[in-house]
Amino acid sequence: MNTIISDPVELRRQGFEALVRTLGWVNAVRFLQQYETSRLDYTRERDQFLPEWDAETLAQKLQERSRG
């Protein structure tokens, strides 16, 4: 198909259909995730939810958890 698609919604729909047809659903989504930009900043946000443990403390916590 060599027709120029001027409607961005239609272009995205047909493009995704082509990806799914060629790659399958899972791989099409994985492919798109490589190019989607994110407004999230994991490096900054991780400080809000990760405890301030050093490597030794982390290893100790893992051993405690594996013991049950």
Sequence and secondary structure as in RCSB ss.txt:
>XXXX:A:sequence
MNTIISDPVELRRQGFEALVRTLGWVNAVRFLQQYETSRLDYTRERDQFLPEWDAETLAQKLQERSRG
>XXXX:A:secstr
       HHHHHHHHHHHHHHHH HHHHHHHHHTT   S  HHHHHHHHS    HHHHHHHHHHHHH 
